[in-house]
Amino acid sequence: MNDLSPDPAQRDRRHWLSVLAKAPPARLAALMADLPEHELLRRPEIGAVMVRGRIGGTGAPFNLGEMTVTRCSVRLACGAVGHAWVQGRDKAHATRAAVIDALMQTDAAEALRASVIAVLEGEAAAARATRAARAATTKVDFFTMIRGEDA
C-alpha cells in the first residue's frame, strides 16, 4: 500500500472507502439491504472528475481524461457523517456507500468489517486471481538458442 498518511485511522478509512467504491453495486446492496435512518447532507450528485496518470508511475503527471462519478454525504441519527464517491451514475450505490462509511465510524464497525468489507475484499481478490490466471494462459516465453558463432 502506497499511503503516506501517518494516521492509522485515516488509512483504514481510505481503505474501506476504496473497497466500497469499487464494489459491484448489486453485491453491496445484497450485503447491506437495509439501511438505517439517515439524513442526506448532500443528495447524490452526478459529475465528472479529471483522471491523471504518470508514465511508468513515476513520470510527469498528465491528464488522461474525465470519469463520471456520483457523490453523496449522509448523517446518521447518532451524528456520524459519511461520504462516498463512486464511479458511474449509480445514486443508490453512492448513498449506500456513504451510509456504510458513517456506520464504520460507530460501534457497528467491527460487525460491518466482517460482514461487508471483508466479504467484498475476498471477492475482489478472487476476481483478480481469476483474471490473472486467465491472462497467464496466454503468456508466451521467448528464449534464444545459442547460435554457432556465439559458442
Secondary structure, DSSP 8 states (H G I E B T S, - for coil): -----S-HHHHHHHHHHHHHHHS-HHHHHHHT-S---EEEEEEEEEEEEEEEEEGGGTS-EEEEEEEEEEEEEEEETTS-EEEEEEESS-HHHHHHHHHHHHHTTSTTHHHHIIIIIHHHHHHHHHHHHHHHHHHHTT---------GGG-
